[in-house]
Every structure is written in C-alpha cells, then in structure tokens.
C-alpha cells in the first residue's frame, strides 16, 4: 500500500469515527465510556495522519 493510499484510508476512518461520535452524542442516553473510547481512537488517527504528513513534507 502506498503512503498516499494509507493516508486516504486513515482519513476515511477518521471521518467515520467523527460521524459515529456525532451519532452517539445525539442519542438520548449515550454511553460516556463509549464516547470517550471513540474520541481517543479519533485522536490517535489524527496523530498518525499528522505524523505521516510531516514525514512526507520532510522529504
């Protein structure tokens, strides 16, 4: 898998988590622990995307 393809996949997963977080937050009785876990995963993806982008711009 090329770096660009990997970045696109990570961005797709990040967007999917964003949508899932929005859905959980708008549910009348959302689970705080689930919401926290989703936000943690989203942040991890964002960090990985940023690291890869910084690595690309250095070359």
SEFIZA-3560 file (N, C-alpha, C; in Angstrom, 3 decimals):
REM SEFIZA-3560
<numar><xx>0.850</xx><yy>-1.174</yy><zz>0.000</zz><atom>N</atom></numar>
<numar><xx>0.000</xx><yy>0.000</yy><zz>0.000</zz><atom>CA</atom></numar>
<numar><xx>0.894</xx><yy>1.235</yy><zz>0.000</zz><atom>C</atom></numar>
<numar><xx>0.608</xx><yy>2.149</yy><zz>-0.880</zz><atom>N</atom></numar>
<numar><xx>1.403</xx><yy>3.371</yy><zz>-0.955</zz><atom>CA</atom></numar>
<numar><xx>1.065</xx><yy>4.274</yy><zz>0.225</zz><atom>C</atom></numar>
<numar><xx>1.951</xx><yy>5.204</yy><zz>0.485</zz><atom>N</atom></numar>
<numar><xx>1.754</xx><yy>6.146</yy><zz>1.576</zz><atom>CA</atom></numar>
<numar><xx>0.492</xx><yy>6.968</yy><zz>1.350</zz><atom>C</atom></numar>
<numar><xx>0.275</xx><yy>7.412</yy><zz>0.134</zz><atom>N</atom></numar>
<numar><xx>-0.917</xx><yy>8.207</yy><zz>-0.175</zz><atom>CA</atom></numar>
<numar><xx>-2.193</xx><yy>7.404</yy><zz>0.059</zz><atom>C</atom></numar>
<numar><xx>-2.181</xx><yy>6.147</yy><zz>-0.349</zz><atom>N</atom></numar>
<numar><xx>-3.341</xx><yy>5.278</yy><zz>-0.146</zz><atom>CA</atom></numar>
<numar><xx>-3.593</xx><yy>5.080</yy><zz>1.343</zz><atom>C</atom></numar>
<numar><xx>-2.525</xx><yy>4.908</yy><zz>2.094</zz><atom>N</atom></numar>
<numar><xx>-2.633</xx><yy>4.734</yy><zz>3.545</zz><atom>CA</atom></numar>
<numar><xx>-3.229</xx><yy>5.989</yy><zz>4.191</zz><atom>C</atom></numar>
<numar><xx>-2.767</xx><yy>7.151</yy><zz>3.764</zz><atom>N</atom></numar>
<numar><xx>-3.305</xx><yy>8.414</yy><zz>4.291</zz><atom>CA</atom></numar>
<numar><xx>-4.798</xx><yy>8.556</yy><zz>3.980</zz><atom>C</atom></numar>
<numar><xx>-5.181</xx><yy>8.213</yy><zz>2.781</zz><atom>N</atom></numar>
<numar><xx>-6.591</xx><yy>8.295</yy><zz>2.389</zz><atom>CA</atom></numar>
<numar><xx>-7.429</xx><yy>7.367</yy><zz>3.270</zz><atom>C</atom></numar>
<numar><xx>-6.941</xx><yy>6.168</yy><zz>3.519</zz><atom>N</atom></numar>
<numar><xx>-7.663</xx><yy>5.212</yy><zz>4.356</zz><atom>CA</atom></numar>
<numar><xx>-7.772</xx><yy>5.726</yy><zz>5.795</zz><atom>C</atom></numar>
<numar><xx>-6.693</xx><yy>6.281</yy><zz>6.322</zz><atom>N</atom></numar>
<numar><xx>-6.738</xx><yy>6.832</yy><zz>7.674</zz><atom>CA</atom></numar>
<numar><xx>-7.722</xx><yy>7.995</yy><zz>7.765</zz><atom>C</atom></numar>
<numar><xx>-7.735</xx><yy>8.842</yy><zz>6.760</zz><atom>N</atom></numar>
<numar><xx>-8.680</xx><yy>9.970</yy><zz>6.741</zz><atom>CA</atom></numar>
<numar><xx>-10.120</xx><yy>9.477</yy><zz>6.639</zz><atom>C</atom></numar>
<numar><xx>-10.339</xx><yy>8.420</yy><zz>5.895</zz><atom>N</atom></numar>
<numar><xx>-11.678</xx><yy>7.840</yy><zz>5.781</zz><atom>CA</atom></numar>
<numar><xx>-12.136</xx><yy>7.306</yy><zz>7.140</zz><atom>C</atom></numar>
<numar><xx>-11.246</xx><yy>6.608</yy><zz>7.825</zz><atom>N</atom></numar>
<numar><xx>-11.569</xx><yy>6.077</yy><zz>9.151</zz><atom>CA</atom></numar>
<numar><xx>-11.809</xx><yy>7.204</yy><zz>10.148</zz><atom>C</atom></numar>
<numar><xx>-11.034</xx><yy>8.286</yy><zz>10.042</zz><atom>N</atom></numar>
<numar><xx>-11.194</xx><yy>9.445</yy><zz>10.922</zz><atom>CA</atom></numar>
<numar><xx>-12.583</xx><yy>10.053</yy><zz>10.723</zz><atom>C</atom></numar>
<numar><xx>-12.992</xx><yy>10.217</yy><zz>9.469</zz><atom>N</atom></numar>
<numar><xx>-14.322</xx><yy>10.766</yy><zz>9.172</zz><atom>CA</atom></numar>
<numar><xx>-15.427</xx><yy>9.846</yy><zz>9.693</zz><atom>C</atom></numar>
<numar><xx>-15.246</xx><yy>8.543</yy><zz>9.549</zz><atom>N</atom></numar>
<numar><xx>-16.244</xx><yy>7.586</yy><zz>10.026</zz><atom>CA</atom></numar>
<numar><xx>-16.389</xx><yy>7.685</yy><zz>11.543</zz><atom>C</atom></numar>
<numar><xx>-15.269</xx><yy>7.845</yy><zz>12.248</zz><atom>N</atom></numar>
<numar><xx>-15.334</xx><yy>7.999</yy><zz>13.700</zz><atom>CA</atom></numar>
<numar><xx>-16.016</xx><yy>9.307</yy><zz>14.075</zz><atom>C</atom></numar>
<numar><xx>-15.743</xx><yy>10.358</yy><zz>13.322</zz><atom>N</atom></numar>
<numar><xx>-16.395</xx><yy>11.646</yy><zz>13.582</zz><atom>CA</atom></numar>
<numar><xx>-17.908</xx><yy>11.512</yy><zz>13.482</zz><atom>C</atom></numar>
<numar><xx>-18.369</xx><yy>10.824</yy><zz>12.447</zz><atom>N</atom></numar>
<numar><xx>-19.808</xx><yy>10.611</yy><zz>12.270</zz><atom>CA</atom></numar>
<numar><xx>-20.382</xx><yy>9.760</yy><zz>13.397</zz><atom>C</atom></numar>
<numar><xx>-19.647</xx><yy>8.724</yy><zz>13.782</zz><atom>N</atom></numar>
<numar><xx>-20.118</xx><yy>7.848</yy><zz>14.860</zz><atom>CA</atom></numar>
<numar><xx>-20.199</xx><yy>8.616</yy><zz>16.181</zz><atom>C</atom></numar>
<numar><xx>-19.219</xx><yy>9.468</yy><zz>16.446</zz><atom>N</atom></numar>
<numar><xx>-19.227</xx><yy>10.293</yy><zz>17.659</zz><atom>CA</atom></numar>
<numar><xx>-20.450</xx><yy>11.204</yy><zz>17.658</zz><atom>C</atom></numar>
<numar><xx>-20.730</xx><yy>11.829</yy><zz>16.533</zz><atom>N</atom></numar>
<numar><xx>-21.908</xx><yy>12.696</yy><zz>16.426</zz><atom>CA</atom></numar>
<numar><xx>-23.194</xx><yy>11.921</yy><zz>16.711</zz><atom>C</atom></numar>
<numar><xx>-23.275</xx><yy>10.716</yy><zz>16.179</zz><atom>N</atom></numar>
<numar><xx>-24.467</xx><yy>9.896</yy><zz>16.400</zz><atom>CA</atom></numar>
<numar><xx>-24.613</xx><yy>9.527</yy><zz>17.878</zz><atom>C</atom></numar>
<numar><xx>-23.509</xx><yy>9.140</yy><zz>18.506</zz><atom>N</atom></numar>
<numar><xx>-23.540</xx><yy>8.755</yy><zz>19.919</zz><atom>CA</atom></numar>
<numar><xx>-23.945</xx><yy>9.952</yy><zz>20.777</zz><atom>C</atom></numar>
<numar><xx>-23.389</xx><yy>11.132</yy><zz>20.484</zz><atom>N</atom></numar>
<numar><xx>-23.691</xx><yy>12.317</yy><zz>21.272</zz><atom>CA</atom></numar>
<numar><xx>-25.154</xx><yy>12.744</yy><zz>21.146</zz><atom>C</atom></numar>
<numar><xx>-25.766</xx><yy>12.466</yy><zz>20.017</zz><atom>N</atom></numar>
<numar><xx>-27.151</xx><yy>12.874</yy><zz>19.810</zz><atom>CA</atom></numar>
<numar><xx>-28.160</xx><yy>11.822</yy><zz>20.276</zz><atom>C</atom></numar>
<numar><xx>-27.663</xx><yy>10.711</yy><zz>20.756</zz><atom>N</atom></numar>
<numar><xx>-28.550</xx><yy>9.683</yy><zz>21.287</zz><atom>CA</atom></numar>
<numar><xx>-28.981</xx><yy>10.115</yy><zz>22.692</zz><atom>C</atom></numar>
<numar><xx>-30.252</xx><yy>9.950</yy><zz>23.021</zz><atom>N</atom></numar>
<numar><xx>-30.749</xx><yy>10.432</yy><zz>24.321</zz><atom>CA</atom></numar>
<numar><xx>-29.985</xx><yy>9.878</yy><zz>25.529</zz><atom>C</atom></numar>
<numar><xx>-29.565</xx><yy>8.633</yy><zz>25.456</zz><atom>N</atom></numar>
<numar><xx>-28.836</xx><yy>8.040</yy><zz>26.587</zz><atom>CA</atom></numar>
<numar><xx>-27.525</xx><yy>7.450</yy><zz>26.089</zz><atom>C</atom></numar>
<numar><xx>-26.608</xx><yy>8.334</yy><zz>25.715</zz><atom>N</atom></numar>
<numar><xx>-25.343</xx><yy>7.819</yy><zz>25.200</zz><atom>CA</atom></numar>
<numar><xx>-24.440</xx><yy>7.375</yy><zz>26.331</zz><atom>C</atom></numar>
<numar><xx>-23.545</xx><yy>6.478</yy><zz>25.987</zz><atom>N</atom></numar>
<numar><xx>-22.609</xx><yy>5.873</yy><zz>26.927</zz><atom>CA</atom></numar>
<numar><xx>-21.330</xx><yy>6.702</yy><zz>26.957</zz><atom>C</atom></numar>
<numar><xx>-21.040</xx><yy>7.305</yy><zz>28.115</zz><atom>N</atom></numar>
<numar><xx>-19.845</xx><yy>8.144</yy><zz>28.249</zz><atom>CA</atom></numar>
<numar><xx>-18.560</xx><yy>7.379</yy><zz>27.952</zz><atom>C</atom></numar>
<numar><xx>-18.495</xx><yy>6.134</yy><zz>28.395</zz><atom>N</atom></numar>
<numar><xx>-17.265</xx><yy>5.365</yy><zz>28.177</zz><atom>CA</atom></numar>
<numar><xx>-17.066</xx><yy>5.063</yy><zz>26.687</zz><atom>C</atom></numar>
<numar><xx>-18.158</xx><yy>4.779</yy><zz>25.993</zz><atom>N</atom></numar>
<numar><xx>-18.060</xx><yy>4.530</yy><zz>24.544</zz><atom>CA</atom></numar>
<numar><xx>-17.635</xx><yy>5.811</yy><zz>23.826</zz><atom>C</atom></numar>
<numar><xx>-18.230</xx><yy>6.933</yy><zz>24.219</zz><atom>N</atom></numar>
<numar><xx>-17.884</xx><yy>8.208</yy><zz>23.615</zz><atom>CA</atom></numar>
<numar><xx>-16.409</xx><yy>8.531</yy><zz>23.842</zz><atom>C</atom></numar>
<numar><xx>-15.934</xx><yy>8.301</yy><zz>25.046</zz><atom>N</atom></numar>
<numar><xx>-14.524</xx><yy>8.550</yy><zz>25.366</zz><atom>CA</atom></numar>
<numar><xx>-13.606</xx><yy>7.682</yy><zz>24.510</zz><atom>C</atom></numar>
<numar><xx>-13.961</xx><yy>6.424</yy><zz>24.358</zz><atom>N</atom></numar>
<numar><xx>-13.161</xx><yy>5.495</yy><zz>23.553</zz><atom>CA</atom></numar>
<numar><xx>-13.120</xx><yy>5.926</yy><zz>22.088</zz><atom>C</atom></numar>
<numar><xx>-14.265</xx><yy>6.331</yy><zz>21.550</zz><atom>N</atom></numar>
<numar><xx>-14.317</xx><yy>6.784</yy><zz>20.161</zz><atom>CA</atom></numar>
<numar><xx>-13.465</xx><yy>8.037</yy><zz>19.958</zz><atom>C</atom></numar>
<numar><xx>-13.537</xx><yy>8.961</yy><zz>20.890</zz><atom>N</atom></numar>
<numar><xx>-12.747</xx><yy>10.188</yy><zz>20.783</zz><atom>CA</atom></numar>
<numar><xx>-11.251</xx><yy>9.886</yy><zz>20.885</zz><atom>C</atom></numar>
<numar><xx>-10.896</xx><yy>8.920</yy><zz>21.728</zz><atom>N</atom></numar>
<numar><xx>-9.492</xx><yy>8.527</yy><zz>21.857</zz><atom>CA</atom></numar>
<numar><xx>-8.980</xx><yy>7.933</yy><zz>20.545</zz><atom>C</atom></numar>
<numar><xx>-9.777</xx><yy>7.070</yy><zz>19.932</zz><atom>N</atom></numar>
<numar><xx>-9.386</xx><yy>6.461</yy><zz>18.654</zz><atom>CA</atom></numar>
<numar><xx>-9.260</xx><yy>7.528</yy><zz>17.564</zz><atom>C</atom></numar>
<numar><xx>-10.192</xx><yy>8.476</yy><zz>17.561</zz><atom>N</atom></numar>
<numar><xx>-10.156</xx><yy>9.551</yy><zz>16.563</zz><atom>CA</atom></numar>
<numar><xx>-8.886</xx><yy>10.380</yy><zz>16.717</zz><atom>C</atom></numar>
<numar><xx>-8.523</xx><yy>10.692</yy><zz>17.955</zz><atom>N</atom></numar>
<numar><xx>-7.308</xx><yy>11.454</yy><zz>18.208</zz><atom>CA</atom></numar>
<numar><xx>-6.058</xx><yy>10.671</yy><zz>17.789</zz><atom>C</atom></numar>
<numar><xx>-6.050</xx><yy>9.373</yy><zz>18.043</zz><atom>N</atom></numar>
<numar><xx>-4.916</xx><yy>8.544</yy><zz>17.625</zz><atom>CA</atom></numar>
<numar><xx>-4.771</xx><yy>8.569</yy><zz>16.101</zz><atom>C</atom></numar>
<numar><xx>-5.886</xx><yy>8.459</yy><zz>15.402</zz><atom>N</atom></numar>
<numar><xx>-5.836</xx><yy>8.511</yy><zz>13.937</zz><atom>CA</atom></numar>
<numar><xx>-5.325</xx><yy>9.866</yy><zz>13.461</zz><atom>C</atom></numar>
<numar><xx>-5.807</xx><yy>10.935</yy><zz>14.078</zz><atom>N</atom></numar>
<numar><xx>-5.372</xx><yy>12.274</yy><zz>13.691</zz><atom>CA</atom></numar>
<numar><xx>-3.867</xx><yy>12.421</yy><zz>13.908</zz><atom>C</atom></numar>
<numar><xx>-3.376</xx><yy>11.927</yy><zz>15.031</zz><atom>N</atom></numar>
<numar><xx>-1.931</xx><yy>11.987</yy><zz>15.302</zz><atom>CA</atom></numar>
<numar><xx>-1.140</xx><yy>11.207</yy><zz>14.262</zz><atom>C</atom></numar>
<numar><xx>-1.623</xx><yy>10.023</yy><zz>13.907</zz><atom>N</atom></numar>
<numar><xx>-0.929</xx><yy>9.207</yy><zz>12.905</zz><atom>CA</atom></numar>
<numar><xx>-0.934</xx><yy>9.900</yy><zz>11.536</zz><atom>C</atom></numar>
<numar><xx>-2.064</xx><yy>10.489</yy><zz>11.170</zz><atom>N</atom></numar>
<numar><xx>-2.159</xx><yy>11.215</yy><zz>9.903</zz><atom>CA</atom></numar>
<numar><xx>-1.162</xx><yy>12.363</yy><zz>9.883</zz><atom>C</atom></numar>
<numar><xx>-1.121</xx><yy>13.128</yy><zz>10.965</zz><atom>N</atom></numar>
<numar><xx>-0.199</xx><yy>14.266</yy><zz>11.035</zz><atom>CA</atom></numar>
<numar><xx>1.260</xx><yy>13.829</yy><zz>10.975</zz><atom>C</atom></numar>
<numar><xx>1.610</xx><yy>12.747</yy><zz>11.640</zz><atom>N</atom></numar>
<numar><xx>2.986</xx><yy>12.233</yy><zz>11.602</zz><atom>CA</atom></numar>
<numar><xx>3.372</xx><yy>11.828</yy><zz>10.182</zz><atom>C</atom></numar>
<numar><xx>2.459</xx><yy>11.144</yy><zz>9.507</zz><atom>N</atom></numar>
<numar><xx>2.746</xx><yy>10.715</yy><zz>8.139</zz><atom>CA</atom></numar>
<numar><xx>2.890</xx><yy>11.921</yy><zz>7.212</zz><atom>C</atom></numar>
<numar><xx>2.019</xx><yy>12.898</yy><zz>7.383</zz><atom>N</atom></numar>
<numar><xx>2.097</xx><yy>14.094</yy><zz>6.546</zz><atom>CA</atom></numar>
<numar><xx>3.398</xx><yy>14.858</yy><zz>6.803</zz><atom>C</atom></numar>
<numar><xx>3.821</xx><yy>14.959</yy><zz>8.033</zz><atom>N</atom></numar>
<numar><xx>5.070</xx><yy>15.644</yy><zz>8.351</zz><atom>CA</atom></numar>
<numar><xx>6.266</xx><yy>14.899</yy><zz>7.759</zz><atom>C</atom></numar>
<numar><xx>6.205</xx><yy>13.577</yy><zz>7.801</zz><atom>N</atom></numar>
<numar><xx>7.267</xx><yy>12.769</yy><zz>7.218</zz><atom>CA</atom></numar>
<numar><xx>7.359</xx><yy>12.962</yy><zz>5.726</zz><atom>C</atom></numar>
<numar><xx>6.211</xx><yy>13.099</yy><zz>5.063</zz><atom>N</atom></numar>
<numar><xx>6.173</xx><yy>13.313</yy><zz>3.616</zz><atom>CA</atom></numar>
<numar><xx>6.739</xx><yy>14.693</yy><zz>3.281</zz><atom>C</atom></numar>
<numar><xx>6.386</xx><yy>15.700</yy><zz>4.056</zz><atom>N</atom></numar>
<numar><xx>6.834</xx><yy>17.053</yy><zz>3.736</zz><atom>CA</atom></numar>
<numar><xx>8.328</xx><yy>17.258</yy><zz>4.013</zz><atom>C</atom></numar>
<numar><xx>8.937</xx><yy>16.390</yy><zz>4.812</zz><atom>N</atom></numar>
<numar><xx>10.365</xx><yy>16.492</yy><zz>5.097</zz><atom>CA</atom></numar>
<numar><xx>11.217</xx><yy>15.973</yy><zz>3.955</zz><atom>C</atom></numar>
<numar><xx>10.634</xx><yy>15.137</yy><zz>3.110</zz><atom>N</atom></numar>
<numar><xx>11.416</xx><yy>14.510</yy><zz>2.031</zz><atom>CA</atom></numar>
<numar><xx>11.388</xx><yy>15.314</yy><zz>0.766</zz><atom>C</atom></numar>
//
